[in-house]
Amino acid sequence: MIDLINRISELIVSGINRLFGFLPPLGVLLVHALLMGIVALAAYALVSNQAVIKRTKNRLLARVLEIRLFQDDPLAVIGSFFRVVGGTVLYMVASLKPLIVMLPIVILWITQLAGYFEWRPLKKGETATVVAKMEKGTDITAGTPTLTLPAGLKVDTEAMRSFKDNELVWRVRAEGDAAGAMKIAAGNATAEKEIAAGGGRLQQVSPERLKATAGFWDKVYYPYESTLPADGPFSEIRVTYPTAQMKVFGHEMHWLIVLLIASIVFGFALKKPFKVEF
């Protein structure tokens, strides 16, 4: 089920990225922030009790003003303080339903965006490590493991074996733009994984391809490729991509911080046109 949900999420996010591909990466991220803010407003409008939220907010404001106005009366201040606490709890309860609706959407959205903004393709001359983790009991000494790469990438080292982790490891180098599937052959088994190099445009990278038997949250966190066969000897295949950098007004900021701040700003900016209280 999660595999199907990941594929649907990928189609939506990649479609948005292609549609706004003429923008720089920051511009594309702000488009997602705007859409995320709109989806949040829609969730509040559809599933929350707007009258209760508005009434609770007004009462909270009144209690805060009471504390300000009667600050010389300790008993009044204490009473207002506890009413503020109670009102805050009521407000959180009233907001709980749209937050529950939004949470899985936002998690899937963010994990898809990570493929574009958390990591980046290799640049010319950069190296990365390709790791094929084999299932326990698989003989990694059998035969000579091979790694076949798409044009634009080359294998820097022969396969190294990690007997402790039951892994086959290669170092690869980017010689130009590349995008496609690399092929790993170990013994009588083969497996493929996407790999990318180059720059100049927003491009999805997949740091890890998991096995079909991987855990639920692992599949949520690495949703970019179909899973490896459950009955095969490959447990997972990884590529150590560099971390992407994003600059905002000349300062480096993590893309997730930019996304969350921008989506909140868009949400507040659009709450009146959408006639939504939160």
Kinemage of the C-alpha trace (Angstrom):
@kinemage 1
@onewidth
@group {chain A} dominant
@subgroup {mainchain}
@vectorlist {calphas} color= white
{ca met a 1} P 0.000 0.000 0.000
{ca ile a 2} L 2.750 2.445 0.946
{ca asp a 3} L 4.511 1.711 -2.378
{ca leu a 4} L 1.400 2.795 -4.291
{ca ile a 5} L 1.024 5.923 -2.147
{ca asn a 6} L 4.685 6.782 -2.772
{ca arg a 7} L 4.231 6.448 -6.539
{ca ile a 8} L 1.173 8.730 -6.481
{ca ser a 9} L 3.018 11.277 -4.320
{ca glu a 10} L 5.991 11.152 -6.675
{ca leu a 11} L 3.792 11.817 -9.717
{ca ile a 12} L 2.237 14.872 -8.040
{ca val a 13} L 5.508 16.397 -6.795
{ca ser a 14} L 7.455 15.681 -9.995
{ca gly a 15} L 4.580 17.132 -12.031
{ca ile a 16} L 4.692 20.376 -10.042
{ca asn a 17} L 8.476 20.527 -10.428
{ca arg a 18} L 8.257 20.034 -14.190
{ca leu a 19} L 5.515 22.651 -14.487
{ca phe a 20} L 7.608 25.250 -12.653
{ca gly a 21} L 10.988 23.988 -13.866
{ca phe a 22} L 11.728 27.375 -15.429
{ca leu a 23} L 12.192 28.771 -11.896
{ca pro a 24} L 15.386 28.446 -9.838
{ca pro a 25} L 15.307 25.773 -7.076
{ca leu a 26} L 14.328 28.351 -4.435
{ca gly a 27} L 11.420 29.473 -6.607
{ca val a 28} L 10.200 25.894 -7.036
{ca leu a 29} L 10.435 25.360 -3.270
{ca leu a 30} L 8.367 28.522 -2.660
{ca val a 31} L 5.709 27.210 -5.049
{ca his a 32} L 5.474 24.078 -2.895
{ca ala a 33} L 5.292 26.270 0.230
{ca leu a 34} L 2.409 28.227 -1.302
{ca leu a 35} L 0.555 25.044 -2.240
{ca met a 36} L 1.210 23.556 1.202
{ca gly a 37} L -0.236 26.683 2.824
{ca ile a 38} L -3.329 26.452 0.603
{ca val a 39} L -3.816 22.758 1.433
{ca ala a 40} L -3.526 23.566 5.158
{ca leu a 41} L -6.163 26.309 4.827
{ca ala a 42} L -8.428 23.914 2.943
{ca ala a 43} L -8.027 21.323 5.715
{ca tyr a 44} L -8.978 23.893 8.363
{ca ala a 45} L -11.955 25.078 6.305
{ca leu a 46} L -13.275 21.576 5.652
{ca val a 47} L -12.777 19.651 8.889
{ca ser a 48} L -12.451 22.195 11.717
{ca asn a 49} L -15.215 23.960 13.618
{ca gln a 50} L -14.458 27.512 12.556
{ca ala a 51} L -16.992 29.049 14.960
{ca val a 52} L -15.384 27.306 17.955
{ca ile a 53} L -11.868 28.327 16.886
{ca lys a 54} L -12.898 31.967 16.418
{ca arg a 55} L -14.771 32.088 19.731
{ca thr a 56} L -11.885 30.421 21.597
{ca lys a 57} L -9.329 32.833 20.124
{ca asn a 58} L -11.466 35.842 21.091
{ca arg a 59} L -11.820 34.545 24.647
{ca leu a 60} L -8.069 33.938 24.866
{ca leu a 61} L -7.415 37.511 23.785
{ca ala a 62} L -9.876 38.749 26.404
{ca arg a 63} L -8.140 36.753 29.170
{ca val a 64} L -4.727 38.105 28.137
{ca leu a 65} L -6.126 41.660 28.290
{ca glu a 66} L -7.532 40.885 31.747
{ca ile a 67} L -4.038 40.001 32.959
{ca arg a 68} L -2.776 43.300 31.543
{ca leu a 69} L -5.616 45.411 32.967
{ca phe a 70} L -5.759 43.814 36.420
{ca gln a 71} L -2.051 43.267 36.950
{ca asp a 72} L -2.300 44.899 40.400
{ca asp a 73} L -4.835 42.302 41.545
{ca pro a 74} L -2.966 38.996 42.116
{ca leu a 75} L -6.136 36.910 42.476
{ca ala a 76} L -7.591 38.276 39.240
{ca val a 77} L -4.310 37.651 37.427
{ca ile a 78} L -4.132 34.060 38.706
{ca gly a 79} L -7.733 33.432 37.682
{ca ser a 80} L -7.131 34.882 34.210
{ca phe a 81} L -3.941 32.857 33.843
{ca phe a 82} L -5.730 29.566 34.468
{ca arg a 83} L -8.500 30.602 32.072
{ca val a 84} L -5.813 31.285 29.456
{ca val a 85} L -4.402 27.795 30.022
{ca gly a 86} L -7.863 26.268 29.715
{ca gly a 87} L -8.595 28.292 26.582
{ca thr a 88} L -5.302 27.214 25.045
{ca val a 89} L -6.217 23.559 25.618
{ca leu a 90} L -9.619 24.114 23.982
{ca tyr a 91} L -7.971 25.845 21.030
{ca met a 92} L -5.534 22.938 20.573
{ca val a 93} L -8.403 20.435 20.696
{ca ala a 94} L -10.344 22.461 18.104
{ca ser a 95} L -7.272 22.500 15.837
{ca leu a 96} L -6.480 18.820 16.300
{ca lys a 97} L -8.678 17.430 13.527
{ca pro a 98} L -7.169 19.483 10.645
{ca leu a 99} L -3.674 18.793 11.992
{ca ile a 100} L -4.380 15.048 11.954
{ca val a 101} L -5.609 15.345 8.357
{ca met a 102} L -2.561 17.389 7.320
{ca leu a 103} L 0.161 15.368 9.055
{ca pro a 104} L 0.365 12.359 6.676
{ca ile a 105} L 0.060 14.658 3.635
{ca val a 106} L 2.912 16.867 4.843
{ca ile a 107} L 5.143 13.885 5.711
{ca leu a 108} L 4.713 12.348 2.243
{ca trp a 109} L 5.167 15.759 0.611
{ca ile a 110} L 8.383 16.532 2.493
{ca thr a 111} L 9.960 13.126 1.872
{ca gln a 112} L 9.325 13.536 -1.858
{ca leu a 113} L 10.818 17.037 -1.828
{ca ala a 114} L 13.905 15.718 -0.033
{ca gly a 115} L 14.820 13.882 -3.229
{ca tyr a 116} L 15.196 17.277 -4.911
{ca phe a 117} L 16.483 19.488 -2.098
{ca glu a 118} L 18.204 17.345 0.562
{ca trp a 119} L 20.766 15.756 -1.780
{ca arg a 120} L 22.161 16.746 -5.161
{ca pro a 121} L 23.678 14.908 -8.145
{ca leu a 122} L 27.426 14.499 -8.352
{ca lys a 123} L 29.351 17.260 -10.088
{ca lys a 124} L 32.108 16.572 -12.591
{ca gly a 125} L 35.167 15.217 -10.758
{ca glu a 126} L 33.281 14.359 -7.563
{ca thr a 127} L 33.241 10.833 -6.191
{ca ala a 128} L 30.639 8.808 -4.343
{ca thr a 129} L 30.426 5.395 -2.744
{ca val a 130} L 28.063 2.753 -4.074
{ca val a 131} L 27.162 0.150 -1.463
{ca ala a 132} L 25.259 -3.078 -2.126
{ca lys a 133} L 24.199 -4.663 1.141
{ca met a 134} L 23.544 -8.377 0.800
{ca glu a 135} L 21.241 -10.551 2.854
{ca lys a 136} L 22.717 -12.524 5.731
{ca gly a 137} L 24.001 -15.871 4.544
{ca thr a 138} L 24.849 -14.584 1.050
{ca asp a 139} L 28.378 -15.531 0.038
{ca ile a 140} L 29.942 -12.237 -1.070
{ca thr a 141} L 33.184 -13.995 -2.050
{ca ala a 142} L 31.528 -15.923 -4.870
{ca gly a 143} L 32.682 -14.754 -8.294
{ca thr a 144} L 33.739 -11.227 -9.172
{ca pro a 145} L 31.080 -8.582 -8.422
{ca thr a 146} L 30.676 -6.002 -11.185
{ca leu a 147} L 29.187 -2.522 -11.382
{ca thr a 148} L 28.039 -1.128 -14.731
{ca leu a 149} L 27.374 2.626 -14.869
{ca pro a 150} L 25.581 4.878 -17.370
{ca ala a 151} L 27.649 7.154 -19.618
{ca gly a 152} L 29.138 10.094 -17.701
{ca leu a 153} L 30.200 8.003 -14.711
{ca lys a 154} L 33.096 5.614 -14.233
{ca val a 155} L 34.091 3.039 -11.632
{ca asp a 156} L 37.150 4.228 -9.690
{ca thr a 157} L 37.830 1.047 -7.705
{ca glu a 158} L 37.134 -2.646 -7.941
{ca ala a 159} L 34.565 -4.080 -5.568
{ca met a 160} L 35.668 -4.069 -1.953
{ca arg a 161} L 34.054 -6.540 0.428
{ca ser a 162} L 32.951 -5.728 3.966
{ca phe a 163} L 32.532 -9.091 5.683
{ca lys a 164} L 31.342 -7.455 8.900
{ca asp a 165} L 28.360 -5.763 7.216
{ca asn a 166} L 28.056 -8.224 4.306
{ca glu a 167} L 28.440 -5.402 1.782
{ca leu a 168} L 30.024 -4.830 -1.624
{ca val a 169} L 31.488 -1.343 -2.024
{ca trp a 170} L 32.668 0.643 -5.064
{ca arg a 171} L 33.893 4.207 -5.504
{ca val a 172} L 32.536 5.953 -8.585
{ca arg a 173} L 33.502 9.246 -10.230
{ca ala a 174} L 31.446 11.701 -12.279
{ca glu a 175} L 32.946 12.660 -15.645
{ca gly a 176} L 29.938 14.557 -16.959
{ca asp a 177} L 26.148 14.635 -16.929
{ca ala a 178} L 24.571 11.268 -16.284
{ca ala a 179} L 21.180 9.906 -15.343
{ca gly a 180} L 19.969 6.352 -15.482
{ca ala a 181} L 20.243 2.940 -13.924
{ca met a 182} L 23.474 1.333 -12.805
{ca lys a 183} L 23.619 -2.467 -12.760
{ca ile a 184} L 25.211 -4.574 -10.034
{ca ala a 185} L 25.997 -8.234 -10.629
{ca ala a 186} L 26.993 -10.455 -7.697
{ca gly a 187} L 27.151 -14.214 -8.177
{ca asn a 188} L 24.096 -15.207 -10.186
{ca ala a 189} L 22.035 -12.210 -9.055
{ca thr a 190} L 21.674 -8.730 -10.552
{ca ala a 191} L 20.027 -5.533 -9.365
{ca glu a 192} L 19.658 -1.984 -10.627
{ca lys a 193} L 19.527 1.416 -8.991
{ca glu a 194} L 19.160 4.961 -10.281
{ca ile a 195} L 22.231 7.216 -10.186
{ca ala a 196} L 22.645 10.843 -11.296
{ca ala a 197} L 25.416 13.329 -12.029
{ca gly a 198} L 25.475 16.815 -13.499
{ca gly a 199} L 23.905 20.155 -12.672
{ca gly a 200} L 22.128 23.166 -14.058
{ca arg a 201} L 18.579 21.991 -13.327
{ca leu a 202} L 16.520 20.670 -10.472
{ca gln a 203} L 16.881 16.899 -10.482
{ca gln a 204} L 15.663 14.152 -8.204
{ca val a 205} L 18.266 11.888 -6.654
{ca ser a 206} L 17.624 8.631 -4.853
{ca pro a 207} L 20.224 7.832 -2.193
{ca glu a 208} L 18.832 4.401 -1.366
{ca arg a 209} L 16.822 1.600 -2.940
{ca leu a 210} L 15.237 -0.669 -0.365
{ca lys a 211} L 14.033 -4.238 -0.360
{ca ala a 212} L 10.327 -5.022 -0.510
{ca thr a 213} L 10.533 -6.360 3.059
{ca ala a 214} L 11.910 -3.057 4.451
{ca gly a 215} L 10.053 -1.366 7.292
{ca phe a 216} L 7.138 1.026 6.749
{ca trp a 217} L 8.998 4.167 7.839
{ca asp a 218} L 12.068 3.250 5.789
{ca lys a 219} L 9.849 3.153 2.712
{ca val a 220} L 8.314 6.501 3.673
{ca tyr a 221} L 11.748 8.081 4.079
{ca tyr a 222} L 13.181 6.632 0.831
{ca pro a 223} L 10.218 6.598 -1.558
{ca tyr a 224} L 12.023 7.364 -4.814
{ca glu a 225} L 12.397 3.934 -6.430
{ca ser a 226} L 10.500 0.668 -6.614
{ca thr a 227} L 11.643 -1.854 -4.040
{ca leu a 228} L 14.081 -4.695 -4.624
{ca pro a 229} L 12.551 -8.193 -4.896
{ca ala a 230} L 11.684 -9.728 -1.547
{ca asp a 231} L 13.240 -13.084 -2.456
{ca gly a 232} L 16.492 -11.654 -3.861
{ca pro a 233} L 19.942 -11.549 -2.175
{ca phe a 234} L 20.174 -7.739 -2.243
{ca ser a 235} L 19.026 -6.080 0.986
{ca glu a 236} L 19.559 -2.454 -0.088
{ca ile a 237} L 21.661 -0.388 -2.488
{ca arg a 238} L 22.992 3.049 -1.477
{ca val a 239} L 24.750 5.977 -3.140
{ca thr a 240} L 26.435 8.610 -0.946
{ca tyr a 241} L 25.279 11.808 -2.644
{ca pro a 242} L 26.503 15.209 -1.411
{ca thr a 243} L 24.138 17.313 0.684
{ca ala a 244} L 22.478 20.095 -1.294
{ca gln a 245} L 22.938 23.729 -0.274
{ca met a 246} L 20.330 26.482 -0.554
{ca lys a 247} L 21.073 30.186 -0.264
{ca val a 248} L 18.461 32.750 0.756
{ca phe a 249} L 19.569 36.386 0.515
{ca gly a 250} L 23.178 35.213 0.485
{ca his a 251} L 22.845 33.012 3.572
{ca glu a 252} L 22.772 29.228 3.601
{ca met a 253} L 19.555 27.806 5.030
{ca his a 254} L 18.251 24.282 5.188
{ca trp a 255} L 15.516 23.844 2.610
{ca leu a 256} L 13.076 22.434 5.170
{ca ile a 257} L 13.297 25.594 7.305
{ca val a 258} L 12.637 27.706 4.203
{ca leu a 259} L 9.654 25.522 3.284
{ca leu a 260} L 8.036 25.624 6.732
{ca ile a 261} L 8.543 29.363 7.272
{ca ala a 262} L 7.283 30.217 3.785
{ca ser a 263} L 4.224 27.943 4.076
{ca ile a 264} L 3.279 29.574 7.405
{ca val a 265} L 3.708 33.047 5.901
{ca phe a 266} L 1.557 32.108 2.900
{ca gly a 267} L -1.025 30.589 5.238
{ca phe a 268} L -1.364 33.788 7.256
{ca ala a 269} L -1.374 35.919 4.091
{ca leu a 270} L -4.218 33.898 2.550
{ca lys a 271} L -6.374 33.218 5.613
{ca lys a 272} L -8.620 36.248 4.991
{ca pro a 273} L -9.220 35.550 1.290
{ca phe a 274} L -10.025 31.942 2.201
{ca lys a 275} L -12.088 33.095 5.212
{ca val a 276} L -10.346 30.615 7.513
{ca glu a 277} L -9.509 30.946 11.199
{ca phe a 278} L -6.662 29.003 12.780
